Amino acid sequence: MDLKDHIRGIPDFPKPGILFYDISTLLAHPDAWQVAMGRMAKLISRHQPDVLAGLDARGFLVAAPLALKLGLGFTMVRKKGKLPGDTIQYEYDLEYGSNTVEIQTDCIKPGQRVVILDDLMATGGTMDAAVKLFQNVGAEVVGTACMIELTFLNGKERLGDIPFDALVSYDD
């Protein structure tokens, strides 16, 4: 099955000149969603993670069902102020300004093996920030993955030697 047949492009979203690759149509198609999760499970399981982390917010749609399928723990990486309880933050630079991601202090134990997931890899800034956040608390980030990679933005280069996988890629 070609998963690209189930991903729609929405021009000029969220702003003019951007072509947004929307996984909503893939999620709505039960066979395509099952195939996507099966393929992701094969990619992720080779890293032998203890925990899957999903990036706010569409990364939750990928990481949570995969964690359930693989019998692993799941945790959320959220934007500042979105998680209850004590959190650990990581601030990172954007093209214009900065942003902060955070995790709950008790979501990971030092030495645990983590794979970080999102729906789409663009510039890699948020994924890189999440990698550093988990490394700062003593986790071993053994992999990263997305359903879609926009290869022309070279986002995976920001991850250094951390393995990265994507189900589909777009060159434009």
FENKANOR-V594709 format. One line per field, one symbol per residue. ss: DSSP state (2 for helix, 1 for strand, 0 for the rest). psi: psi as a letter, one per 40 degrees, with the letter a starting at -180 (. if undefined). A space follows every 50 residues. Layout:
ss=???
psi=???
This chain:
ss=00222201111000000011110222220222222222222222200000 11111002222222222222001111111000000011111111001111 11110000000011111111100022222222222200011111111111 2220222220000111111100
psi=hhddeehihhifheihehhhhheddddehddddddddddddddddeefid ihhhihdedddddddddddefiihihhiiheehiahihihhiiidgaiih iiiideeiiheihhhhiidhhbeeddddddddddddeeihheiiiidhhg deefdedeebehihiidiihe.
